Amino acid sequence: MGYQIRRDALLDRLDEALAHRLTLVHAPAGYGKTSLLADWRRRCEERGHLVAWLTLERDDAEAKRLAQYVAYSIASVDVDAPGDGEVASAAMPARAALSAIINRLAREQRQAVLILDDLHRADSAEALDFLQSLIRLAPRNCHFVFASRDYPRVGQAILAAEGQLLEFTAGDLKFSTPEAEEMLARADGVPLDGEEVRKLVERTEGWPIALQLTLVSLKRGVDRRRFVGGVGGAGSDLAGYLSEQVLRSLPDDVQEVVLRTALLDKVTSAALNLICDRRDGGLLLERLEQQGVPLTPLSPARDAYRYHQLFAEHLRARLSSRDIVQFHDLHRRLARWFARQSDIAEAISHAIDADDGALVADILETAGGWRLIPQGHLGLVERALATLDRADVEQRPMLVLASLYLDVKCGRMDAARLAYDGLVMRAEQGETPPDLWTEIRVVGDILAEYENQPMRLEDLLAREALLRTLPADDHLILANVNESLGAKYLEGGWLERAMEPTLAARRHYQALASPYSEMFTRFHEARIRSSQGRLKDAVAVLSAAQSEVEAHFGARSDLAANCAALQAELLFEQDRTGEAEALLEWALPHMEQSDGWVDVYAAAYFTAARMAAARGDTEIVRSLLERARRLAYRRRLRQLDLLAGLCELELVLRHDAPFAAVRALAEAIGLDALADGMVEESPLYRPVAVAAAMCRIRIALLSGASHSAIDELDAMRRWARQHGAGRLLIDIDLLKAQAHGLVGESAKAQGCFDDAVGTAMFQGIVRPFIDARDAVSPLLDGALAASPDRFRAQFLKGVMRLACTQRAPISPPDALNEAETAILQHLSRGHSNKEIARLIGMSPDTVKYRLKAVFRKIGVSKRQDAVRISGERGLIDAQGALPGQP
């Protein structure tokens, strides 16, 4: 519009945004926020800064969608930057997108500015939480400028205290008298005198949109004296009055065009021609702009425009009150047109404004219903479904699927299951087309995945048959079904079957250009390889995945944490405990705050617990297993809870606990019932059945029932060989060696031990031998003496050396270990838990749990008492140093 003036004083103040983390421009509509920021954006770009701009819409209140569009906006201003095309995958959760955005910004050497306009449209708790995290975690060269009608809550109180907040309010943005004079001087004919301008500024309180609409009216030739005298009132009344003056100054046919096109958020020549029954839309838009109608071009090509919001709102209300039937009909026409253009968001918005529930349902159903959610349109689906009666939704199966999928994503699992079971029952009673049955089964599988439901082999074979009925180019469905199938085969122990669908899912994710989802197939592949006993292959898969994750999503992203957990488990297998601990130190707390699945949580918690047990840190073991149980309860992961109990039992068995305590714990977790699942083809959870059976065998050996243990081990070995479970075979053969040794069958014992060595030595798997060192030590000596194979001898010597060096010293029950003593030293110097964590490289949670152990061992409950008693007992000297240290 030609009425804009440069506001250099405000632009100069905005330059200070480059010295602040956050700049808030908050004022009601019509204060020129967008125009001001657009001028400042051009200034910044001329100076060589990176400036990304995003105008928010109402569906952007979903954090996942907002994160996706922020990533797009950043990538679009520097399309040549490596990897930027990959940061905006629609399948990416908000936290993962956050990591990708931060990773991208970390590579930027310039000053980087992200401008979010109309933030009030995305004012949801999850969106604001995402923005707070982005502000907090982005590199120091990044600055954020948010424009909003409302005052947003994005953690600005802390930033203000740090001097990192800059604010502009309506008082800063209103026009001064000199600015109003400069703008109104553009009116044709005799300019307004100083007193008239002063009156206008006084009556409009310097409201920019009011003064701009005044200029338009004056340029159209309204009576100056009567107009100046009539301007008054507040807010929307004033805007309505001025908008009406602009509209009346236009020819009748143009008035009708403006009224109709005001229904559009983005006015194009094609849309104008559609709802105005014209063919000259492009020329007419140029003419409207030249005539001073408040219409702003959205690009230099001037192929799309938008009306000022207040002007458009007034015109929409006017059209609605003039002819509600026409109002709805025009919206209905636009909805159908946008649907044909595959612009589903606009189509549904206009169908809602048309007050036509059937049309909303038709568009949503035709667009794929539930399929829109994994494509990043959860907010849109939620808004559409909210306008429909439940009875209308129930009549359309694709909308029922959308509704229950929405329940799944929002954590309403009981409602989702109830809706799904009802849909299946109705589908079975009627004549349901095969294509619809396919959709129902796919969503049912997704629901079962979220519920962590066990599956029988026949269920998985049925899912394989389902795959053959799906269109070859339906990559979204094929990727989801294949990935789920591979994960369930892995969980069930069918390792060879698991690999093919896992690799197929990867190909489909690659076709969808979804590197985020592709990474999960790499994690699954590593788990399969590891379970097969192919540790080196698993390490290679995770190493390649780590490189891709760090390049595209960041070294501290959710994906990086998942990868680190799986890598730590493999490092522990190789007895590289220092590297494993370093990974879990940051990855485990990170994973507890993000989405994950049972395998990766189990790898993290139980690897950390086993390492702590090997060090003798029983308090850390307890705290880790308790954290695992809390997370399992919070996320309804029954399998993880069972595995935590079995991990506790395993560690108790490995560390010579009293037999009565072992039996009590076994009975508490229902060990026999869980272990009996091994004889079933499809137990509740195969990993649980395996772990339970191995614990029961150890208890049998401890109680002297070696022959029954051998029988169960033989059955376990048959199962492991049939399923290619090479890693499990190592544990089975070591236990068999122990069992045969206990009954005096030394030759068989040596043979079983040699089998375990043969499986492990080429893969570098040493941890099982270290854990079993007391039971198989004589066999280790015998194997080393009898081995003519140089490679085998080298492996055995390495195992013997590690076993000898890692024998835990026998300490008094209440003796402080090295880590606890170091914490006590720093505590005596007045450091907080966070400071201690930083000084010794632990997480604050770990420090807290270790301090509890210290307090228990020395019999105190307060920090000052711990320091005093420790000094009295000589654990630390008066200056807080350890005895014997300077």
Residue pairs with C-beta under 8 A, 6 or more apart in sequence:
1 212
1 289
1 292
1 293
1 294
1 295
1 296
2 186
2 290
2 292
3 183
3 186
3 212
3 215
3 216
3 292
4 35
4 212
5 179
5 182
5 183
6 39
7 32
7 36
7 39
7 179
10 36
10 168
10 172
10 173
11 36
11 39
11 40
11 43
13 168
13 172
14 23
14 36
14 37
14 40
14 145
14 168
15 40
15 43
16 23
16 166
17 23
17 40
17 113
17 143
17 145
17 166
18 49
18 111
18 113
18 143
20 143
20 159
20 163
20 164
20 165
20 166
21 135
21 143
21 144
21 159
21 162
21 164
21 165
22 135
22 143
22 144
22 145
22 146
22 154
22 156
22 159
22 164
22 165
22 166
23 143
23 144
23 145
23 146
23 165
23 166
23 167
23 168
24 146
24 148
24 151
24 152
24 156
24 165
24 166
24 167
24 168
25 33
25 36
25 37
25 145
25 146
25 147
25 148
25 167
25 168
25 173
26 147
26 148
26 149
26 150
26 151
26 152
26 167
26 168
26 169
27 33
27 149
27 168
27 169
27 170
27 173
28 149
28 170
28 235
29 149
29 209
29 239
29 309
29 310
30 207
30 208
30 209
30 210
30 239
30 308
30 309
30 310
31 170
31 173
31 174
31 207
31 208
31 209
32 173
32 208
32 209
33 117
33 147
33 173
34 55
34 117
34 118
34 147
35 296
36 173
37 53
37 115
37 117
37 145
37 147
41 51
41 53
41 113
41 115
44 51
44 111
44 113
45 51
48 110
49 110
49 111
49 112
49 113
50 77
50 78
50 108
50 110
50 111
50 112
50 113
51 77
51 112
51 113
51 115
52 70
52 73
52 74
52 76
52 77
52 112
52 113
52 114
52 115
53 73
53 115
53 117
54 69
54 70
54 73
54 114
54 115
54 116
54 117
55 117
55 118
56 66
56 69
56 116
56 117
56 118
56 119
56 121
56 122
57 118
57 121
57 122
57 265
57 345
58 121
58 122
58 379
58 383
59 65
59 345
59 377
59 379
59 380
59 383
60 66
60 69
60 121
60 122
60 127
60 379
61 121
61 122
61 123
61 124
61 126
61 127
61 379
62 124
62 126
62 127
62 378
62 379
62 382
63 94
63 124
63 126
63 127
63 129
63 130
64 92
64 93
64 94
64 97
64 376
64 378
65 376
65 377
65 378
65 379
66 94
66 122
66 127
66 130
66 131
67 92
67 94
67 97
67 98
67 101
67 130
68 88
68 89
68 90
68 92
68 97
68 376
69 88
70 97
70 101
70 114
70 116
70 134
71 87
71 88
71 97
71 100
71 101
71 104
72 88
73 114
74 84
74 87
74 101
74 104
74 105
74 114
75 81
75 84
75 85
75 87
75 88
75 104
78 84
78 108
79 85
81 104
81 107
82 551
83 104
83 551
83 552
84 104
85 513
86 100
86 513
86 515
86 552
87 97
87 100
87 101
87 103
87 104
87 552
87 553
88 97
88 100
89 97
89 513
89 514
89 515
89 516
89 517
90 374
90 375
90 376
90 514
91 374
91 375
91 376
91 512
91 514
91 516
91 517
92 100
92 514
92 516
93 558
93 594
93 595
94 126
94 130
95 557
95 558
95 594
95 595
96 516
96 553
96 557
96 558
96 559
98 130
98 133
98 134
98 137
99 553
99 554
99 556
99 557
99 558
99 559
99 560
100 516
100 552
100 553
100 554
100 557
101 134
101 138
102 134
102 137
102 138
102 139
102 554
103 550
103 552
103 553
103 554
103 555
103 557
105 112
105 138
105 139
105 141
105 142
106 139
106 554
108 139
108 141
108 142
109 141
110 141
111 141
111 143
112 139
112 141
112 142
112 143
113 142
113 143
113 144
113 145
114 142
114 143
114 144
114 145
115 145
115 146
115 147
116 131
116 144
116 145
116 146
116 147
117 147
118 147
118 148
118 149
119 146
119 147
119 148
119 150
119 152
120 148
120 149
120 150
120 152
123 148
123 150
123 152
128 152
128 153
128 154
131 144
131 146
131 154
132 154
132 155
134 144
135 144
135 154
135 155
135 159
136 155
138 144
146 152
146 154
156 165
159 165
173 208
174 205
174 206
174 207
174 208
175 183
175 201
175 206
175 207
175 208
175 211
176 201
176 206
177 197
177 198
177 201
180 197
180 200
180 201
180 206
180 211
181 192
181 194
181 197
183 211
183 212
183 215
184 191
184 192
184 197
184 200
184 211
184 214
184 215
184 218
185 191
186 215
186 219
187 215
187 218
187 219
188 218
188 219
188 221
190 224
192 200
192 218
192 224
192 228
196 224
196 228
199 228
200 211
200 214
200 228
200 231
201 211
203 231
203 232
204 210
204 211
204 214
204 231
204 238
207 238
209 239
209 242
209 294
209 308
209 310
209 311
210 231
210 238
210 239
210 242
212 294
212 308
213 239
213 242
213 243
213 245
213 246
213 294
213 311
214 227
214 231
214 242
215 292
216 245
216 246
216 249
216 292
216 293
216 294
217 227
217 242
217 245
217 246
217 249
218 224
218 227
219 292
220 245
220 246
220 249
220 250
220 291
220 292
221 249
222 245
222 249
227 245
230 241
231 238
231 241
231 242
232 238
233 241
236 310
236 313
236 314
239 310
239 311
239 314
240 314
240 317
243 310
243 311
243 314
243 315
244 314
244 318
246 293
246 294
246 311
247 255
247 258
247 259
247 315
247 318
248 255
250 258
250 291
250 293
254 284
254 287
254 288
254 291
256 276
257 272
257 276
257 278
257 284
257 288
258 288
258 293
258 315
259 315
259 318
259 319
260 275
260 276
260 319
260 330
261 267
261 271
261 272
261 275
261 276
261 307
262 307
262 311
262 312
262 315
262 316
262 319
263 275
263 316
263 319
263 327
263 330
263 331
263 334
263 350
263 353
264 271
264 275
264 334
265 306
265 346
265 349
266 298
266 304
266 305
266 306
267 285
267 295
267 304
267 305
267 306
267 307
268 281
268 303
268 304
268 305
269 281
269 282
269 284
269 285
269 303
270 281
271 281
271 334
271 337
272 278
272 281
272 284
272 285
273 279
273 280
273 281
274 333
274 334
274 337
275 330
275 333
275 334
278 284
285 295
285 302
285 305
286 302
288 295
289 295
289 297
289 302
289 305
293 307
294 307
294 308
294 311
295 305
295 306
295 307
296 305
296 306
296 307
296 308
297 304
297 305
298 304
298 305
298 306
306 312
307 315
316 327
319 326
319 327
319 330
320 327
328 353
328 354
328 355
328 356
329 354
331 350
331 351
331 353
331 354
331 356
332 350
332 351
332 354
332 356
332 359
334 346
334 350
335 347
335 348
335 349
335 350
335 351
335 354
335 356
335 359
335 363
336 347
336 359
337 347
338 344
338 346
338 347
338 350
339 347
339 363
339 366
339 367
341 347
344 363
344 364
344 367
344 372
344 377
344 380
345 377
345 380
347 363
347 367
348 360
348 363
348 364
348 380
348 383
348 384
351 359
351 360
351 363
352 360
352 383
352 384
352 387
357 387
357 388
357 389
357 392
358 392
360 384
360 387
360 388
361 388
361 392
361 393
361 396
361 399
363 384
364 372
364 381
364 384
364 385
364 398
364 399
364 402
365 396
365 398
365 399
368 375
368 398
369 381
369 396
369 398
369 399
369 401
369 402
370 381
370 398
370 401
370 402
370 404
370 405
370 439
370 443
371 476
371 477
372 378
372 380
372 381
372 402
373 381
373 402
373 405
373 406
373 409
374 476
374 480
375 476
378 406
378 409
381 402
381 406
382 406
385 393
385 399
385 402
385 403
385 406
388 399
392 399
393 399
393 400
393 403
394 400
397 423
397 426
397 427
397 432
397 436
397 439
397 440
398 436
398 439
400 419
400 423
401 423
401 439
401 440
401 443
403 419
404 415
404 416
404 419
404 420
404 423
404 443
404 447
405 416
405 443
405 446
407 413
407 415
407 416
407 419
408 416
408 446
408 447
408 450
413 447
413 450
413 451
413 636
416 447
417 447
417 451
420 443
420 444
420 447
423 440
424 440
424 444
427 436
427 437
427 440
432 440
434 469
438 466
438 469
438 470
441 463
441 466
442 466
442 477
442 480
442 481
445 463
445 480
445 481
445 484
446 480
446 484
448 455
449 484
449 487
451 636
452 598
452 636
452 637
452 638
452 639
454 491
454 682
454 683
454 684
454 685
455 488
455 492
455 682
456 681
456 682
457 492
457 494
457 681
457 682
458 682
460 485
460 488
460 489
460 492
460 494
460 497
463 481
463 484
463 485
463 488
464 485
464 501
466 481
467 478
467 481
467 482
467 485
467 501
470 477
470 478
470 481
472 478
475 508
475 509
475 511
475 512
476 508
476 512
478 504
478 505
478 508
479 505
479 508
479 509
479 512
479 514
479 517
480 505
481 501
482 501
482 502
482 504
482 505
482 508
483 501
483 502
483 505
483 517
483 520
483 521
483 524
485 501
486 498
486 499
486 500
486 501
486 502
486 505
486 521
486 524
486 528
487 498
487 502
487 524
487 597
489 495
489 497
489 498
489 501
490 498
490 502
490 524
490 527
490 528
490 531
490 599
491 598
491 599
491 685
491 686
491 687
492 682
492 686
493 686
493 690
493 719
493 723
493 725
494 723
495 528
495 531
495 532
495 723
495 724
495 725
496 723
496 724
498 524
498 528
499 525
499 528
502 521
502 524
502 525
502 528
503 521
503 525
505 521
506 518
506 521
506 522
506 525
509 515
509 517
509 518
509 521
510 518
515 548
515 552
516 553
516 559
519 545
519 548
519 549
519 559
519 563
522 541
522 542
522 544
522 545
522 548
523 542
523 545
523 562
523 563
523 566
523 599
523 600
525 541
526 538
526 541
526 542
526 545
526 566
526 570
527 538
527 566
527 599
529 535
529 537
529 538
529 541
530 538
530 569
530 570
530 573
530 727
531 725
531 726
531 727
531 728
532 724
532 725
532 726
532 727
533 725
533 726
533 727
533 729
533 730
533 759
533 760
533 763
533 765
534 726
534 763
535 570
535 573
535 574
535 727
535 763
535 764
535 765
536 763
536 764
538 570
539 567
539 570
542 563
542 566
542 567
542 570
545 563
546 560
546 563
546 564
546 567
549 557
549 559
549 560
549 563
550 560
553 559
553 560
554 560
556 586
556 590
558 590
558 591
558 594
558 595
560 587
561 586
561 587
561 588
561 590
561 591
561 594
562 587
562 591
562 596
562 600
564 583
564 584
564 586
564 587
565 583
565 584
565 587
565 588
565 591
565 600
565 601
565 603
565 604
565 607
566 600
566 603
567 580
567 583
568 579
568 580
568 581
568 583
568 584
568 587
568 603
568 604
568 607
568 608
569 580
569 603
569 604
569 607
571 577
571 579
571 580
571 583
572 580
572 607
572 610
572 611
572 767
573 764
573 765
573 766
573 767
574 764
574 765
574 766
574 767
575 766
575 767
575 770
575 802
575 806
577 611
577 614
580 607
580 611
581 608
581 611
584 604
584 607
584 608
585 841
585 842
585 843
585 846
586 843
587 604
588 604
588 605
588 608
589 843
589 845
591 600
591 601
591 604
592 627
592 631
598 637
598 639
598 640
598 643
601 628
601 631
601 632
601 637
601 640
602 628
602 640
602 643
602 687
605 624
605 625
605 627
605 628
605 644
605 647
606 628
606 643
606 644
606 647
608 620
608 624
609 620
609 621
609 624
609 625
609 647
609 651
610 647
610 651
612 618
612 620
612 621
612 624
613 621
613 651
613 654
613 655
614 806
614 808
615 808
615 817
615 819
616 808
616 811
616 817
617 817
617 819
617 850
617 853
618 853
619 849
619 850
619 852
619 853
619 856
620 846
620 849
620 850
620 853
621 648
621 651
623 845
623 849
625 644
625 647
625 648
628 640
628 641
628 643
628 644
628 647
629 641
629 644
631 637
631 640
632 638
632 640
632 641
632 644
633 641
638 685
639 685
639 687
639 688
642 669
642 674
642 685
642 688
643 687
643 688
643 691
645 665
645 668
645 669
646 669
646 671
646 674
646 688
646 691
646 692
646 695
647 691
648 665
649 662
649 665
649 666
649 669
649 671
649 695
650 691
650 694
650 695
650 698
652 661
652 662
652 665
653 662
653 695
653 698
653 699
653 702
654 771
659 702
659 703
662 699
662 702
663 699
666 672
666 695
666 696
666 699
671 692
671 695
671 696
671 699
672 696
674 688
674 689
674 692
675 689
675 692
675 693
675 695
675 696
676 689
677 683
677 684
677 685
677 686
677 688
677 689
677 692
678 689
678 690
678 692
678 693
678 715
678 716
678 719
679 715
680 689
683 689
690 716
690 728
693 712
693 716
694 716
694 731
694 732
694 735
696 712
697 709
697 712
697 713
697 716
697 735
697 739
698 735
700 706
700 708
700 709
700 712
701 709
701 735
701 738
701 739
701 742
706 739
706 742
706 743
707 743
709 735
709 739
710 736
710 739
710 740
710 743
713 732
713 735
713 736
713 739
714 736
716 728
716 732
717 729
717 732
717 733
717 736
719 725
720 726
720 728
720 729
720 732
721 729
726 759
727 765
729 755
729 756
729 759
730 756
730 759
730 760
730 765
730 768
731 768
733 752
733 753
733 755
733 756
733 759
734 752
734 753
734 756
734 768
734 769
734 772
734 775
734 776
735 772
736 748
736 749
736 752
737 749
737 750
737 752
737 753
737 756
737 775
737 776
737 779
738 749
738 772
738 775
738 776
739 749
740 746
740 748
740 749
740 752
741 749
741 775
741 776
741 778
741 779
749 779
750 779
750 782
750 783
753 776
753 779
753 780
753 783
754 783
756 768
756 769
757 783
757 792
757 795
757 796
758 792
759 765
760 766
760 768
760 769
760 795
761 791
761 792
761 795
766 798
766 799
766 802
769 776
769 780
769 799
769 802
769 803
770 799
770 802
770 803
770 806
773 780
773 803
773 807
777 803
780 796
780 799
780 800
780 803
781 800
783 792
783 796
784 793
784 796
784 797
784 800
787 793
787 796
811 817
814 857
814 858
815 857
816 824
816 854
816 857
816 858
816 875
819 840
819 842
819 850
820 850
820 853
820 854
820 857
821 875
821 882
822 840
823 836
823 840
823 847
823 850
823 851
823 854
824 854
824 866
824 867
824 870
824 875
824 876
825 876
825 880
825 881
825 882
826 835
826 836
826 839
826 840
826 880
827 836
827 851
827 863
827 866
827 867
828 867
828 870
828 871
828 876
828 880
829 880
831 839
833 844
833 847
833 848
833 851
834 844
836 842
836 847
837 843
837 844
837 846
837 847
840 847
842 850
851 863
851 866
854 866
855 861
855 866
858 866
858 869
858 870
858 873
858 875
859 869
860 866
860 869
867 876
870 876
871 877
871 878
874 883
875 882
875 883
876 882
876 883
877 883
